[in-house]
Amino acid sequence: MHMQLLPNDRVVVFDRTDFGVSNISLPNGKCRPNSNDCSAHSVEYNLATGTIRPLEVLTNVWCSSGSLMPDGRLIQTGGFNDGYKVVRIYKSCDTCDWQEIANGLDQSRWYATNHLLPDGRQIIIGGRQSPNYEFYPKKSATEKAINLPFLTQTNDKNIENNLYPFVFLYPDGNLFIFANNRAILFSYSKNQVIKTYPTIPGGEPRSYPSTGSAVLLPMHLKAGKANVIEVLVCGGAPKGSFVDANNGKFDGALNTCARIKLTDANPQWAMETMPLARLMGDMLLLPNGQVLLINGVSAGVAGWELGRNPVLNPVTYTPDNKAGSRFATQNPSTRPRVYHSTAILLRDGRVLVGGSNAHNKYVFQNVLYPTDLSLESFSPSYLDKSSAPFRPTILSPASNTVINYGKVYSIKFTISGGVDLSTIAVTMVSPSFNTHSFSQNQRLLVLDSGNSAKAVGKRDYKVVITAPPSGNVAPAGNYIIFVVHKGIPSTGIWVHMQ
């Protein structure tokens, strides 16, 4: 249900604590407090070794939220019942486990969204019956949540079609917040709406439980600025689908995307048609700037037993292509990934996909979509064998290098095949927290490199990049840098932005 890549190439995975007994035992005969359940509902997956280590999460993380902090800790917030106001902290090491802070939140957070801010705090926005926002860590013990009327305005009666709002940090330090079918630019420091954007044409809902997805499209930095800022929202379910699905009628998913250029003087949504209708799909930014749409179904809504017709074919979207030629359908998976599935980008350019549970408990057989607790990887076409000669390998700097705002750095790399230096780009991607079809804190920067790529040896090359200018553009913390050649990314290196 929840997945986060950590800066040591491990992945923390966790699921609701009351689904039933999992297939993984807690170590040393340990059982959950006041329970006969001796199984793990969270694990750390080591990508290098393919092994897992059971973790003990105490409170219910069902439909919770989170983001990495600048120091690499995962701060994870909210959930259900005993987890409503809990803050959980996970710092990865060979013996580390979850630390939990009861009443670490002021308000209950169930289906909320988190985003890392330039000052190193997280903002936690919305959730079921919580039309407000708060911060972690708090500046004082008396700090309270702040009302956000936009979340009341986007609350469809009896449905709450505004859960897991899509939130992105705008380069002026304000937040783009999308819920239901509309969006605002919001100053959290002033508690003020700066701009109200038009409703998406057609007015169809895109947030949970209609559950489309969204990304902040890659930001191209030039002379310390990102001059074009765009958001893409795709899929969802039409109005009335939630009620219909609960009555056994499964309406077809939306087959449209809406794209808006926030930097226009008068921003308007432009509509595009996807090759496949989709809801509960995940949208991920790939290292070469493409958007991947993966997982989901083509009918119904999010919720127990409420989705139908899995969409097995991933689709890529190339933002810089002309309208009408941006989508490309990829080879299908064989595993339905429906409600409560996840997807995250890995440092080697693959996408880790896991989970799927459309039921109130773990149900592995004799149902339409059995619970699937497996992990698998999706390899975009840039990982085809035919692309291998053109794939860069970064030689320096070393992984975990510190990068300072506005400074200039050289990246050395090698390519074995035919080289076209005019196609070299350097991208920087934040590792996002994925749950319920939205990757929280996701962003990709195309760093300013001018035309600096040049040969420094027979097969060795160098490109000079300028780091992002400020925490408004790239909040301090951990990122993955990729060198991209002919649309083919290298394996990335971890850097720490500060």
N, C-alpha and C positions, 0 to 999 in steps of 0.2 A: 504493500500500500504506500510506503514511503521509502525514498532512496536518495542518498547523498554521496557523491564522490568526495573523498578527503584528500588533503595535499600530500599524503604518503602513498597514493594509489591504492588505497583500500576503500571499500564501499560499505557504509553502514546502511542496513536494511532493517525495517521493522514494520510490524503489523499490529492490528488490534489485539488486546490481551484477552478478550473474552470470546474469540471465535471458536475456541476449542483447543485441544491439545495439539501442539505442532509435532513435526517429525524429528525435532532436534532437542535433545535433553540438555538441561542445565548441568554444569560440571559438578563433580564431587557429590552427587546425590542431592543437590540443593533443590528445594521446591519454592514456589512463590509464597509469600507470606499469607498465612490464614487460608491456604488452598492445598488441594491435592494435585494441582497442576505443577509438574516438575519439568515442564518443557520451556524452551526459549521462544520468545516472540520478537526477538531482535538478534541479529548476527552482524559480525564484521567479516566481510568477504575480502580475502587477499587476492588481488588480481594476478600477482606474480606467481603465486603457488597454487591458485585454484582451491584454496582451503577456506573453511569458515571457522569462526570462533564464536560460541554462543555468548550472548549478552543478556543481562537481566534488566528489563524495563518494568518498573513496579506499577505505574498508573496507566490508565487506558489512553493510548495515543490515537484512538480511532478518529480519523478525519482531522488531524492536527496540522501544524505548519512549522516552518523553520528556515534557517539560513546559517551559513558559516559566518563566524566573526573574523575580524582581521587576524587574530592569532591562530586561526585554524580550528577553533572549537566549533562544534555544531551546537547552536542554541535552538532548542526545539520546544514549541509552546502549545499548550492547550490539549484538547482531546474531548473525551466524553466522561460524564459522571465524575469519578474521582480524579480525572485528568483535566477537568475544565480550566482550572487556574494554575496548573503546574508548569513550571519551567524546568526543562531537562537539559543537561549539559553533557556532551560526549567529546572527550579529548582522546584521540587515538594513541594507543601504545599496546604492547603485547599483553599487558595485564589490565588495561583500563576497562571501566564499565560506566554505565549511566550514573550520573549524579542528579538528584531530583530536588527541586525547591518547591515545597507546598506553598500555595498562595503567592507564588512569584508574580502572578498577574493580578491586575485590579478587576478585570471582567472575565467572564467565561469566554473562551475562544474555541469554537467548534466550527470548522470550515472557514478559517481566517487565512489571511495572506501576510507573509513577512517580507521585508526588504531591508537590506543593509544600507545605512545612511552614511553620508560623508564624515560625520563626527564619530563613527564607530559604533553607534547604537543601532538596534533594529527597531523599525516601526512595525506594529502588528495591527492589521486593519480588518475590521468587520468580524464576521462569524454569525452563526445562528442566534438571532435575537440580541445581537450586540452591534448596533449601528454606531460604532465609535472606533477610536483608535487609541493605542498607548505605546509605550516605548520599553525596551529592555537593553541594557540595565537602566533602572530608574535613577534619577538624580537625587531623590530623597524618598524616604519611607512613606511620605504622605502624597506622593505623586499619583494622580488619578487619571482615568481614561477621559478622553475628550470627545464630545458628541460630533458626529459627522452626518449632517442632514441628508447628504447625497445618498447614503445607504438606506435611509428611510424612504426617500423618493423613488428608489429603484427596486423597492420590495413589492413584487406582485402579490396581491392578496392571497393568503393561504399557501403560497408556493415558495417565497423567498428566492426568486430567480436572480439573486445577486450575491450568492455565496462564492467563496474563493475568488474575490475580485482580481482582475488583472492589474498589477501595479508595476510601474517602471519609473526609475529615477531619470528625470529630465536633466540635461546638462546645465540648467540654471539653478539646480538644487531643489526644484519643486518636483512633485510626483504626478505622473499621469495615472489616473485611476479609472478603470472601466468596470462597470457592473451592469448586468442585464443587457441593455442595448445602447448604452450611452456612456459618455466619458467626460471627465473634468481634468483640468490642470490645477493642482492643489498645493497651497503653501502650508505645510504642517507646522512651520515655525510661527506663522501668523494665524493659523486656523482659519484660512480664507481661500475661497474658490477664486483662482486667478482667471480662468477661462472655462466656459462651457462649450463643449463640442456638439455638433449635430447628432441626432439619433441616427443609428445605422439605417440606411434605406430599407424599407420593409418592416422595420421595428421588431424583428424577431430576436428572442433572447439568446444570449451566447454564454451566459455564466451558469454555474451549477444550480439546479440539476439538468438544465438544458445542455450544459457542458460542451461548449466549443473549447478552443484554446487560442493563445495569442503569443506573439513575440514582438519585442522591440527590434526592428530590422537592423542589420549591421551599420554601425556609425563609422563613417570614413573621416578620419582626422586629418586636417590640413592646417598648417600654421597655428596649431594649438586649438583648433575649433572643429566642431562637427556641424557643418552648415546645413545638413539635411537630416532631420529626425523623423522617422516613420514607424508606425505601428501596423501590424497585420493581425487581424482576428479571423479565424477560420472555423467553419462548422457550427454545430449546435443543433437544437431541436426547435421546431416551430411552436408558436403560442398554442396552448392547450394540450401539448404532448404529455405533460406530467399527469394531468387528470385522465387523459385518454389511456395512457399506459397502465395506470392503476385500475382501469376498467377493462383491461385486456385488449385494447386497440393500440397498436404500435405504429405511430406515424413515422414517415420517412424523415431521415436526418436532413439538415440543410446542406446544400452542395455549393455554398457561396463563401467567399472570403471578402472581407472589407479592409481596405488599406487607406490610411490617412497620413498626409504629410503635415506634421505638427508645426513645422517651421514656415508653412505658408501664411500669408497675411490673413487669409480666410479659409482655414482648413476644411476640407470636405472629404467624405468617404467615397472611394472608388470601388466598385464591385467587380469581382472576378469569379469565374465558375471553376470549381475543382473537378478533376476527372472522376472523383468518387465522393459521394455524400458521406459525411462522417460526423459522429459525435463521440465523446469520450476518447478522442485522439490526442496524442501528445505532439506538440510542436517544439522541435529542438533546432538550435542554431549549429550548423556544421562548421568545421574550421575554415572551409573555403567560402563561407558566406551564404551558402544555400540554407534553406529551411527544410527540415525533414518533418513530414506528417506521418505518424506511425501509431498503431494500436487503434482500438475503438470499434464501434458498430455503426450500422447504417439505418437503424430504426429504434424507436423508443426514447428513453431518457436514462439518466444515471439513477441508480437505486437498486435495491434487491429485486432480482428477477425482472427488471423493467427494460432491459436492452435486448435487441434482436439483430441477427445477421452480421456477424463479425466482418470487419474489413481487414482482409489479410494482406493486401498490397500496400506497402508504404508508397508515399509520393514525395518527390522533391520539388521545391519551389525556388527558382533562381531570380532574386529580386531585381537584378540589373537587366534582365532580358525585357524585351518589349511585351506589353500586355497581350495575352493570347498565346504566348510561347514560353510561359514561365514554369508550367507544371510538367513533370515527367513521372510516369508510373513505374515503380520498381518491381522486382520479382517478389512473389508472395511468400509469406511465412506459412508454416503448416499448423501453427498454434494460435487459436483465438486468444486475444488479449483484450478482455472486455472490462467490466467494472473492477476498479481497484487493481489496475496494472500500472507499471511504471516504465520509464525510459530515461537514461542519462548518457551524456557524451563521455567517452573515455579519452585518455591522453593519446592513445594510439590511433584515434580517429574512428574507432568502432562505436556503436551505440549498444549499451547494455540494457536489455529488456527483461522484465520479470513480472511475475505475479499474474493474477486474474482470479477474482472471486465474486461471482454475482449472487452469492447466497448469504444468509444470515449467520451461517456456521460454515466450517470447512465441509464441503460435500464433493467427494472424489469420483462418484459413479452414479449411474442411473438418473442423471439430470441433463438438461439441454447443454449447459456450459459448465463442465466440472471445474472445481477449484484447481488451479494450476500454480504450484509453488516453485516452478523451475525458473532458472535464468538462461538466457541465450543472448548471443550477440548478433546485431545486424551490421553488415559491412557495406557501406555506401560504395558506389561504383568506382570511386577514386582508389579503392583498395583492390581492384581487379589486378590480376597478375600482369596484364598488359601495361598497367600504369607504373609498375615497380621501377623501371629504369629512370623514370622522370620524377620520382618521389624524393624530395630533399631529405637529407639527414643533418640535423643541427650538430655542429662540432663545438661551438662555444656561443654564449657563456654556459657554464654548468647549470644544471637544474638547481632550483632554490636560490637563485641569485636575487639580490635585493635591487629593485628598480625604483628610482626616485622621480617624482613628478617633474616633467618638463626637461629632463636630462636626455642627452644623446648617447646612444649605445650602438655598438657594432655586433652583428650576428654573423658568425661564420658557419657555412654549411657546404655540403658536397652533394653533387648529383652525378649519377653514372651515365645517364643517357643524354640525348640531344637536349641542349639547354636554350631556352629563350628568356633572356634576362628581363625583357620587357614585361613578362607575365608575373614576375616575382612580387608577392605581397606578404606582409607580416600581420597576422591577426592575433588578438588577445581575447581569451574567452574566460568568463567566470564560471566556476563549478556551481551548478544550481541545485536547489532542493526540489525534487519532483514528487508530486502527489496529485491525484485527481485531475490529470490532464493539464496541469499548469506547472511550469518550471519557475519557481520563485527565485528572484535575484539573478535571472539569466540576462546576460548582455555579451555582445561581441563588438570589439573595436578593430577597425582596420587602421593600423598605425601609420603615421606619416613617415614615408621612406623616400619620397621624391623619386628620382630615377637613379638611386645610389647603388643599385646592385651591380657588382663588377667581379671579374675573375681575379683571384689572388693565387692561382696555381692551376695545374692541369685540369683538375676536377673540383677545385675548391673555389668558393665564392664568398663574397661579403656583401651585406646590406646594412645600411645605417638607418636607424629608426629613432624617432623622437618619442619619448614616453608621454602618456596622457598628461594633460596640463594640471588636473586638479582632481580632488575627491568627488566633485560633482559629476565628472565624466567617468571616473573609475574609482569607486570607494576603495580605501586602503584594504589590502588583503591579498588573497591568493588567486592567481590567474594561471592559465596555460597559454604559452606563446607558441604559435605555429608559423613556419615558413611555408608559403603556398607557391607552387610552380605549375603553370598550366592548369590551374584549378585542382591540383593534387597536393594535399597538405603533408608535411613531415609528421613524424611523431612529435608531440609537443614537449616542451620543458616547463616545469613549474617555475614561476617567479613570484616574488612578494612585492607588491606595490606599496610604496609608502612615501 
